[in-house]
Amino acid sequence: MTSVLVIANPGGMRAVDEKCALQERELAVSALTRQMCQGHDEAWRQFHLTYYLPLLRYAASRLGSASDAPDVVQQVYLRVGRHIKPFDDEAAFWRWLVCVSRCAAADHRRGVQRRATLVEKFAHWRHVLDSDMTEGRDEFSGHHSTGAEALEQLPPDEARLLRLKYYEGWTTDEIALQNGATPKAVENRLSRARQHLRDVILRNQ
């Protein structure tokens, strides 16, 4: 006689299986996070295998672009490494990772905006500097004899400053270093010296 196993409630069996699977995952997260806190390499390898792609997708969704997502995940890893703590609940661990990722993405966006602003400011500074250099050279090269004659009529410190900048090609930083001043102070002195030179040239004409 052959016995037959009859499952009267397959739905109940599925519920039991799902509950067991959830308990296993939570036990796994508990062990994983504790081992991560202890610096176990295998635990960190398992963390990477389990969470890298979900974190990458989440970072891309926060940034609206996949290109910068790996950089954000790298920052997430650094923050997780500094602040990891034991978790007994998988959902709580994922919420914490999401919070870390959200902050890292926000910092990344702010960093991109700051870099764009700095690039814009640098481009403007270069434009002003190039205009300043061209203007200064024109005073001497365009009217060399007139400029040289007017230069002799300036105070010695202003004449020396203009010679260093436009005859000898010193940078503002080099002049500042030699004179123990700041580059901004040197730029102000150069501006005043050029204005004085123009005034002298106009008077001599």
Buried (B, 14 or more C-beta within 10 A) or exposed (E): EEEEEEEEEEEEEEEEEEEEEEEEBBEEBBBBBBBBEEEBEEBBEBBEEEBBEBBBEBBBEBBEEEEBBBBBBEBBBEBBEEEBEBBEBBEEBBEBBBEBBBBBBEEBBEEEEEEEEEEEEEEEEEEEEEEBEEEBBEBBEEBEEBBEEBBEBBEEEBBBBBBBBBEEEBEBEBBBEEBEBEBEBBBEBBEEBBEBBBEBBEEEE
